[in-house]
Amino acid sequence: YKDDLPSNAIPHFEYIINKPSGEYTEQALTRLAEIYLNDNKWSNAMPLLQRLENEAQFPQNVVFAQSNLMKAYYQAQKSFSLAKSMLRGKPTSFIYNIYTDE
């Protein structure tokens, strides 16, 4: 994680969060969620953020979880709206507007 190789850290963080809660669980949840958020993997990040929100001992991690959950839900909704519009055959200008927030 420290060497800018987040994909190498994923299995290690997953190992920690899949064990009973311990001293490193909160940090592993935060960092793993951060990796997924940086890669725009919203569906992977959301359950981690929900768990972090419920289990965090540090207030800044609760705020991190809540603010990023809002962002993830927003991004997921945009993706859902895009998929729905494509299925309905909406013009591509609609798709462009979704991604540029116009």
C-alpha positions in Angstrom: 0.0 0.0 0.0 2.8 2.4 0.9 4.7 1.6 -2.3 1.8 2.8 -4.6 0.8 -0.8 -5.3 -2.7 -0.8 -4.0 -3.8 -3.9 -6.0 -1.1 -5.9 -4.2 -2.6 -4.8 -0.8 -6.2 -5.8 -1.6 -5.9 -9.5 -0.5 -4.1 -8.6 2.7 -6.8 -6.0 3.6 -9.5 -8.5 2.7 -7.8 -11.1 5.0 -7.9 -8.7 7.9 -11.5 -7.6 7.4 -12.7 -11.2 7.1 -11.4 -12.1 10.5 -13.2 -11.1 13.7 -12.9 -7.4 14.4 -9.5 -6.5 15.8 -7.1 -3.7 16.2 -6.4 -3.3 12.5 -10.0 -3.8 11.1 -10.9 -0.2 11.0 -7.7 0.8 9.2 -8.1 -2.1 6.7 -11.7 -1.1 6.0 -10.7 2.5 5.4 -7.8 1.7 3.1 -9.5 -1.0 1.1 -12.5 1.3 0.6 -10.1 4.0 -0.5 -8.5 1.7 -3.1 -11.9 0.8 -4.6 -13.0 4.5 -4.6 -9.9 5.6 -6.4 -10.5 2.9 -9.0 -14.2 3.9 -9.3 -15.3 0.5 -8.1 -18.4 1.8 -6.3 -20.1 -1.5 -5.8 -17.0 -2.9 -4.1 -16.6 0.2 -1.9 -20.2 0.5 -0.6 -20.4 -2.5 1.7 -17.0 -1.6 3.2 -18.1 1.9 3.8 -21.3 0.8 5.3 -19.4 -1.5 7.7 -16.9 1.2 8.5 -19.7 3.7 9.3 -21.2 1.2 11.8 -17.9 -0.1 13.3 -15.6 2.9 13.3 -14.2 4.1 16.6 -12.7 7.3 15.1 -15.1 10.1 14.2 -13.1 11.0 11.1 -13.6 7.5 9.7 -17.3 7.7 10.3 -17.3 11.0 8.3 -15.1 9.4 5.6 -17.5 6.5 5.3 -20.6 8.7 5.2 -19.3 11.2 2.7 -18.0 8.5 0.4 -21.2 6.5 0.7 -23.1 9.6 -0.6 -20.6 9.9 -3.5 -20.8 6.1 -4.3 -24.6 6.2 -4.2 -24.6 9.2 -6.6 -22.2 7.5 -9.0 -24.2 4.3 -8.9 -27.4 6.3 -9.6 -25.7 8.0 -12.6 -24.7 4.6 -14.0 -28.2 3.2 -13.5 -29.7 6.3 -15.2 -27.2 5.8 -18.1 -28.1 2.2 -18.5 -31.8 2.9 -18.4 -31.5 5.6 -21.0 -29.5 3.4 -23.3 -32.2 0.7 -23.0 -34.8 3.2 -23.9 -32.9 4.4 -26.9 -32.3 8.0 -25.7 -30.0 10.2 -27.8 -26.3 10.3 -27.0 -26.6 13.9 -25.9 -28.5 12.7 -22.9 -25.5 10.4 -22.1 -23.1 13.3 -22.5 -25.1 15.4 -20.1 -25.0 12.8 -17.4 -21.3 12.7 -17.5 -20.8 16.4 -17.7 -23.6 17.3 -15.2 -25.1 19.8 -17.6 
